[in-house]
Amino acid sequence: MPPVKGKRKSVTGTRKLVAAGFLLPALVLLGALVVYPIGFSVYRSFFDKSGDSFAGLDNYIELFTDDTILTAVKNNAIWVVVAPTVATALGLIFAVLTERVRWSTAFKLVIFMPMAISMLASGIIFRLVYEQDPERGIANAVAVGVHDTFSESAGFPRARPLPVHPLKPAGGGAFVTKEPVSAGTEVLLPLVGVAPAKMPSDAAPAKAAKTADGRVTGTAWLDFTKGGGGKPNVIDAKELGLKGIKVEAVKDGKVVASTTAGADGTFSLPEAADGAQLRLPAENFREPYNGVDWLGPSLVTPAIIGSYIWMWAGFAMVLIAAGLASVPRELMEAARVDGATEWQVFRRITVPLLAPVLAVVMVTLMINVLKIFDLVFIIAPGSSQDDANVLALQLYRSSFGTDADLGVGSAIAVLLLLLVIPVMLFNIRRMRRETRR
């Protein structure tokens, strides 16, 4: 029997009531998990800390007057601008370069692998990477290695003479002999305060230097006997020489000669040192370079953004590589035939054709970083957590911290929603335009 004219059949070919029945459980779940929490958060944001008194816009005013929350807003702005841009740029570079690599699949697997790790696990990994101690943190181990390659570290930090020693402070961290020295006589330069771990591994037992006519000779050594029993200003059998320590001869404020001590601490200066004072310059005693304070107030946010990029650059690469696979190769080959360089092909053909994919990646990452929480909470130490603060972390601290204020926490949640909505609308409009094509 043909359908009666005037009655419109549903797209699914079923009655609307039946379709609504199938959709009802999903709508109830959506309302319970999305609509109700949003509505209640908006409602709660207009009440005070206790939730009993109407506060009006006071909670929203606090968002833009409280220094801690303003720092979170500023950091969120940095995240939104820097993290998606750098991750997308790296993803684009990796996607383009892997097309010319023989083992491209393996390379993509390695770059994408961090996506398999949870934010919590990544935070723990990078908390260790950024550890201040170079023996534990790989970032500072690299920084110290590079620094020490071009600038030699001090050998004996915190070494110093005792009052009974023939040395006295000379200002600026240096030490000088109390009296001028003479050629042909032995000079003793004892020090204490060097930890056993800081002594050179090839330091030899100290011994008295042989005197020589026309030369100033002496010994610089650690005047400390392990277990006790040694005498000050006397080279005992178990005491080690300060190998590599620099010794300068100074006359009228000018350095006339210099040398370094051998493994047994002995040194020798030419006749020019006769009548001079011997100085142990400050460079012997400065604190060794200990790396960069990655998690300090000034670098904590860039450091955490770096860990985020490590995770999400692979995600960007995979999406962009998929888009790159659909780019017509004829256009690129035609451009190369016409004399275009690889850079011109990349900038004028590849990037414009990949613009829709790049927009998808950028928008996805922007929404993701607006609600970033895990990495900041795990990586930033308590001393610099305020400097690394972001809105999602501040939402947690305001709602569940020691001095919880659910009114302010709800206001922050509403602010985050308002920040996400424009990005979502942009994404929806872009998807509709793509559908029309």
C-alpha positions as CSV (number, residue, x, y, z in Angstrom):
1,M,0.0,0.0,0.0
2,P,1.6,3.3,-1.0
3,P,2.2,5.9,1.7
4,V,-0.6,8.4,2.3
5,K,0.3,11.8,0.8
6,G,0.9,14.6,3.4
7,K,2.5,12.3,6.0
8,R,6.3,12.7,6.2
9,K,8.2,9.6,7.0
10,S,11.2,9.9,9.3
11,V,14.7,9.5,7.9
12,T,15.2,6.2,9.8
13,G,12.0,4.8,8.5
14,T,10.6,4.4,12.1
15,R,8.3,6.3,14.3
16,K,9.7,9.4,16.1
17,L,8.5,8.0,19.4
18,V,10.6,4.9,18.9
19,A,13.6,6.9,17.9
20,A,13.2,9.1,21.0
21,G,13.0,6.0,23.2
22,F,16.4,4.8,21.9
23,L,17.9,8.3,22.4
24,L,16.4,8.8,25.9
25,P,19.1,6.8,27.9
26,A,21.9,8.8,26.1
27,L,20.1,12.1,26.7
28,V,19.7,11.3,30.4
29,L,23.3,10.3,30.7
30,L,24.4,13.5,28.9
31,G,22.2,15.6,31.1
32,A,23.5,14.0,34.3
33,L,27.1,14.1,33.4
34,V,27.3,17.4,31.3
35,V,24.3,19.7,31.5
36,Y,23.6,19.4,35.2
37,P,27.2,19.9,36.3
38,I,27.5,23.0,34.1
39,G,24.2,24.4,35.3
40,F,25.1,23.8,39.0
41,S,28.6,25.3,38.6
42,V,27.1,28.5,37.1
43,Y,24.6,28.6,40.0
44,R,27.2,27.9,42.7
45,S,29.5,30.6,41.3
46,F,27.1,33.3,42.5
47,F,27.3,32.2,46.1
48,D,29.9,32.7,48.8
49,K,32.3,30.2,50.4
50,S,29.7,28.5,52.6
51,G,27.1,28.4,49.8
52,D,24.4,30.0,52.0
53,S,24.7,33.7,51.0
54,F,24.3,35.2,47.5
55,A,27.6,36.8,46.5
56,G,26.6,38.2,43.1
57,L,29.7,38.9,41.0
58,D,32.2,38.9,43.9
59,N,33.7,35.5,42.9
60,Y,34.2,36.7,39.3
61,I,35.7,40.0,40.5
62,E,38.2,38.0,42.6
63,L,39.3,36.1,39.4
64,F,40.7,39.3,38.0
65,T,42.0,40.9,41.3
66,D,43.7,37.9,43.0
67,D,47.4,37.7,42.1
68,T,47.5,33.9,42.2
69,I,44.6,33.5,39.8
70,L,45.9,36.2,37.5
71,T,49.2,34.3,37.3
72,A,47.2,31.2,36.4
73,V,45.4,33.2,33.6
74,K,48.7,34.5,32.3
75,N,50.2,31.1,32.3
76,N,47.2,29.7,30.5
77,A,47.6,32.3,27.8
78,I,51.3,31.3,27.4
79,W,50.3,27.6,27.2
80,V,47.6,28.3,24.5
81,V,50.0,30.4,22.3
82,V,53.2,28.4,22.7
83,A,52.4,24.7,23.2
84,P,50.0,24.1,20.3
85,T,52.1,26.2,17.9
86,V,55.4,24.4,18.7
87,A,53.8,21.0,18.8
88,T,52.1,21.5,15.4
89,A,55.3,23.0,13.9
90,L,57.3,20.0,15.0
91,G,54.6,17.6,13.9
92,L,54.7,19.2,10.4
93,I,58.5,19.1,10.2
94,F,58.5,15.4,11.3
95,A,55.8,14.5,8.9
96,V,57.6,16.1,5.9
97,L,61.0,14.7,6.8
98,T,59.8,11.2,7.5
99,E,58.7,11.0,3.8
100,R,62.4,11.1,2.9
101,V,63.6,8.7,5.6
102,R,64.1,5.0,4.7
103,W,62.9,3.8,8.1
104,S,60.0,6.3,8.3
105,T,57.6,3.9,10.0
106,A,60.0,3.1,12.8
107,F,60.8,6.8,13.2
108,K,57.1,7.7,13.4
109,L,56.6,4.9,16.0
110,V,59.4,6.4,18.2
111,I,58.0,9.9,18.0
112,F,54.4,8.8,18.6
113,M,55.4,6.4,21.5
114,P,55.1,9.1,24.3
115,M,51.4,9.3,23.5
116,A,51.0,5.8,25.0
117,I,52.2,7.2,28.4
118,S,49.7,8.8,30.7
119,M,50.1,12.4,31.8
120,L,50.8,11.2,35.4
121,A,53.6,8.9,34.2
122,S,55.0,11.6,32.0
123,G,55.0,14.1,34.8
124,I,56.9,11.7,37.0
125,I,59.4,11.1,34.2
126,F,60.1,14.8,33.6
127,R,60.2,15.5,37.4
128,L,63.2,13.3,37.4
129,V,64.6,14.7,34.1
130,Y,64.5,18.2,35.6
131,E,66.1,17.1,38.9
132,Q,68.6,19.7,40.1
133,D,71.2,17.2,41.0
134,P,73.2,16.4,37.8
135,E,73.8,12.8,39.0
136,R,70.0,12.2,38.9
137,G,68.5,14.7,36.4
138,I,69.5,14.1,32.8
139,A,68.8,17.7,31.7
140,N,71.3,19.1,34.2
141,A,73.8,16.2,33.5
142,V,73.8,17.4,29.9
143,A,74.0,21.0,30.9
144,V,76.9,20.4,33.3
145,G,78.7,18.2,30.7
146,V,78.5,20.9,28.0
147,H,79.5,23.7,30.5
148,D,82.5,21.7,31.8
149,T,83.6,21.0,28.2
150,F,84.2,24.7,27.6
151,S,84.8,25.9,31.2
152,E,86.8,23.8,33.6
153,S,85.2,23.3,37.0
154,A,86.9,24.2,40.2
155,G,88.7,21.4,41.8
156,F,88.4,22.2,45.5
157,P,85.2,24.0,46.5
158,R,85.0,25.1,50.1
159,A,88.6,24.3,50.8
160,R,90.2,26.8,53.2
161,P,93.2,27.2,55.6
162,L,93.1,27.0,59.3
163,P,94.3,29.9,61.5
164,V,97.5,28.0,62.3
165,H,98.3,27.6,58.6
166,P,100.7,30.0,56.8
167,L,97.8,31.3,54.6
168,K,95.3,34.1,55.0
169,P,92.3,35.3,53.1
170,A,93.1,37.7,50.3
171,G,89.6,38.8,49.3
172,G,87.3,37.5,46.6
173,G,87.7,33.9,47.8
174,A,91.5,33.7,47.3
175,F,94.2,32.9,49.9
176,V,97.8,34.2,50.1
177,T,100.8,33.4,52.1
178,K,101.3,35.5,55.3
179,E,104.9,36.2,54.4
180,P,106.9,36.5,51.1
181,V,108.7,33.4,50.0
182,S,112.3,32.9,49.1
183,A,114.0,30.9,46.4
184,G,115.7,27.7,47.6
185,T,113.3,27.2,50.5
186,E,110.3,24.9,50.7
187,V,106.9,26.5,51.0
188,L,104.0,24.7,52.6
189,L,100.4,25.4,51.5
190,P,98.1,23.3,53.6
191,L,94.3,23.4,53.3
192,V,91.3,21.6,54.9
193,G,87.6,21.4,54.1
194,V,87.9,19.2,51.0
195,A,85.4,16.3,51.0
196,P,86.8,12.9,50.1
197,A,84.4,12.7,47.2
198,K,85.8,16.0,45.8
199,M,89.4,14.9,45.8
200,P,90.9,13.9,42.4
201,S,90.7,10.1,41.9
202,D,94.4,10.1,40.9
203,A,95.7,12.2,43.8
204,A,98.8,10.7,45.3
205,P,100.1,10.9,48.9
206,A,101.6,14.3,49.5
207,K,105.4,14.6,49.9
208,A,107.8,17.4,50.6
209,A,109.1,19.2,47.5
210,K,112.8,19.2,46.8
211,T,114.5,22.6,47.1
212,A,116.4,24.0,44.2
213,D,118.6,27.0,43.8
214,G,116.9,29.9,42.0
215,R,113.4,28.3,42.2
216,V,110.5,28.5,44.7
217,T,109.3,25.0,45.5
218,G,106.6,23.7,47.8
219,T,103.7,21.4,48.5
220,A,99.9,22.1,48.5
221,W,98.1,19.3,50.3
222,L,95.0,18.4,52.3
223,D,96.2,18.8,55.9
224,F,93.8,16.2,57.2
225,T,94.4,12.6,58.2
226,K,91.3,10.3,58.0
227,G,90.6,8.9,61.4
228,G,92.6,11.7,63.2
229,G,96.1,11.7,64.5
230,G,97.7,14.1,62.1
231,K,99.6,17.3,63.0
232,P,98.9,20.7,61.4
233,N,101.5,22.1,59.0
234,V,103.1,18.7,58.8
235,I,102.8,16.4,55.8
236,D,101.6,13.1,57.3
237,A,101.8,9.7,55.5
238,K,98.0,9.4,54.8
239,E,97.5,13.0,53.5
240,L,96.9,13.6,49.8
241,G,98.3,16.2,47.5
242,L,95.9,18.8,45.9
243,K,96.5,17.8,42.4
244,G,95.8,20.6,39.8
245,I,95.5,23.4,42.3
246,K,96.7,26.7,40.8
247,V,99.5,28.6,42.5
248,E,100.4,32.2,41.6
249,A,103.4,34.4,42.7
250,V,102.2,37.9,43.2
251,K,104.4,41.1,43.5
252,D,102.9,44.5,44.0
253,G,99.5,43.2,43.0
254,K,100.8,41.6,39.7
255,V,101.2,37.9,38.9
256,V,104.8,37.3,38.0
257,A,104.6,33.5,37.7
258,S,102.1,30.7,38.1
259,T,101.9,26.9,38.0
260,T,99.8,24.0,39.1
261,A,100.5,21.3,41.6
262,G,101.2,17.7,40.6
263,A,99.5,14.6,41.8
264,D,101.5,14.6,45.1
265,G,100.9,18.3,45.6
266,T,104.4,19.5,44.8
267,F,104.9,22.6,42.6
268,S,107.9,24.7,41.3
269,L,108.1,28.3,40.4
270,P,110.9,30.2,38.6
271,E,113.3,32.7,40.1
272,A,110.8,35.5,39.4
273,A,108.8,34.3,42.3
274,D,111.6,35.1,44.8
275,G,110.3,37.6,47.3
276,A,106.7,37.3,46.1
277,Q,103.7,36.1,48.1
278,L,102.1,32.9,46.8
279,R,98.4,33.1,46.1
280,L,95.8,30.4,45.6
281,P,93.3,32.2,43.3
282,A,89.6,32.0,43.9
283,E,89.1,29.9,40.8
284,N,90.4,27.0,42.8
285,F,87.6,27.2,45.3
286,R,84.4,28.4,43.5
287,E,81.4,26.2,43.7
288,P,81.1,23.8,40.7
289,Y,78.5,24.5,38.1
290,N,75.4,22.6,39.1
291,G,73.2,23.0,36.1
292,V,70.1,25.0,35.4
293,D,67.3,25.5,37.9
294,W,64.7,24.1,35.5
295,L,61.9,24.0,38.1
296,G,62.7,27.5,39.5
297,P,60.2,30.3,39.3
298,S,61.5,31.7,36.0
299,L,61.8,28.4,34.0
300,V,59.2,26.1,35.4
301,T,56.5,27.0,32.9
302,P,58.7,26.6,29.8
303,A,60.1,23.3,31.3
304,I,56.6,21.9,31.7
305,I,55.5,23.0,28.2
306,G,58.6,21.2,26.9
307,S,57.3,17.9,28.5
308,Y,53.9,18.5,27.0
309,I,55.4,19.0,23.5
310,W,57.4,15.8,24.0
311,M,54.1,14.0,24.4
312,W,51.9,15.6,21.8
313,A,54.3,16.3,18.9
314,G,53.8,12.7,17.8
315,F,50.1,13.1,17.8
316,A,50.4,16.2,15.5
317,M,52.9,14.3,13.3
318,V,50.5,11.4,12.7
319,L,47.5,13.6,11.8
320,I,49.6,15.8,9.5
321,A,51.3,12.8,7.9
322,A,47.8,11.4,7.1
323,G,46.9,14.7,5.5
324,L,50.2,14.8,3.6
325,A,49.5,11.4,2.1
326,S,46.4,12.9,0.3
327,V,48.3,15.9,-1.2
328,P,48.6,15.6,-5.0
329,R,52.2,14.8,-5.9
330,E,51.7,16.2,-9.4
331,L,51.6,19.8,-8.0
332,M,54.9,19.3,-6.1
333,E,56.6,17.7,-9.2
334,A,55.3,20.5,-11.4
335,A,56.7,23.1,-9.1
336,R,60.1,21.4,-9.0
337,V,60.1,21.2,-12.8
338,D,59.4,24.9,-12.9
339,G,62.6,25.5,-10.8
340,A,61.1,25.9,-7.3
341,T,63.4,25.1,-4.4
342,E,62.4,22.6,-1.7
343,W,61.7,25.4,0.7
344,Q,59.4,27.1,-1.9
345,V,57.6,23.9,-2.5
346,F,57.1,23.4,1.2
347,R,56.0,27.0,1.9
348,R,53.8,27.7,-1.2
349,I,52.3,24.2,-1.9
350,T,52.6,21.8,1.0
351,V,51.6,24.1,3.9
352,P,48.6,25.7,2.1
353,L,47.3,22.3,1.1
354,L,47.7,21.1,4.6
355,A,46.0,24.2,6.2
356,P,42.8,22.3,7.1
357,V,44.7,19.5,8.8
358,L,46.9,22.0,10.6
359,A,43.8,23.8,11.8
360,V,42.4,20.6,13.2
361,V,45.6,19.9,15.1
362,M,45.9,23.4,16.4
363,V,42.3,23.6,17.7
364,T,42.5,20.1,19.3
365,L,45.7,21.0,21.1
366,M,44.4,24.4,22.2
367,I,41.3,22.8,23.8
368,N,43.7,20.3,25.4
369,V,46.0,22.8,26.9
370,L,43.2,25.0,28.3
371,K,42.4,22.2,30.7
372,I,46.0,21.1,31.4
373,F,46.4,20.0,35.0
374,D,48.3,16.7,35.4
375,L,51.7,17.8,34.2
376,V,51.7,21.1,36.2
377,F,50.6,19.3,39.4
378,I,53.2,16.6,39.2
379,I,56.2,18.4,37.8
380,A,56.1,21.8,39.6
381,P,57.6,21.5,43.1
382,G,55.7,23.1,46.0
383,S,58.1,26.1,46.0
384,S,57.3,27.1,42.5
385,Q,53.8,25.8,42.0
386,D,52.4,29.3,42.3
387,D,54.6,30.4,39.4
388,A,53.6,27.5,37.2
389,N,49.9,27.8,38.2
390,V,47.2,27.3,35.5
391,L,43.4,27.6,35.7
392,A,42.7,23.9,36.0
393,L,45.2,23.6,38.8
394,Q,43.8,26.7,40.5
395,L,40.3,25.2,40.1
396,Y,41.5,22.1,42.0
397,R,43.2,24.2,44.7
398,S,40.3,26.6,45.2
399,S,37.8,23.8,45.3
400,F,39.6,21.1,47.3
401,G,42.6,22.9,49.0
402,T,43.1,23.6,52.6
403,D,41.1,26.8,52.4
404,A,38.5,25.6,49.9
405,D,36.1,28.2,48.4
406,L,33.7,26.4,46.1
407,G,32.3,29.8,45.0
408,V,35.6,30.8,43.5
409,G,36.3,27.3,42.2
410,S,32.9,27.3,40.4
411,A,33.7,30.7,38.9
412,I,37.0,29.4,37.6
413,A,35.1,26.4,36.1
414,V,32.7,28.8,34.3
415,L,35.7,30.9,33.1
416,L,37.3,27.8,31.6
417,L,34.0,26.9,29.9
418,L,33.8,30.4,28.4
419,L,37.4,30.2,27.1
420,V,36.7,26.8,25.5
421,I,33.4,27.8,23.8
422,P,34.9,30.1,21.1
423,V,37.5,27.5,20.1
424,M,34.7,24.9,19.9
425,L,32.5,27.2,17.8
426,F,35.4,27.8,15.4
427,N,35.9,24.1,15.1
428,I,32.2,23.4,14.4
429,R,32.1,26.2,11.7
430,R,35.3,24.8,10.1
431,M,33.8,21.2,10.1
432,R,30.6,22.5,8.5
433,R,32.5,24.3,5.8
434,E,34.4,21.1,5.1
435,T,31.2,19.1,4.9
436,R,29.7,21.5,2.3
437,R,32.7,20.9,0.1
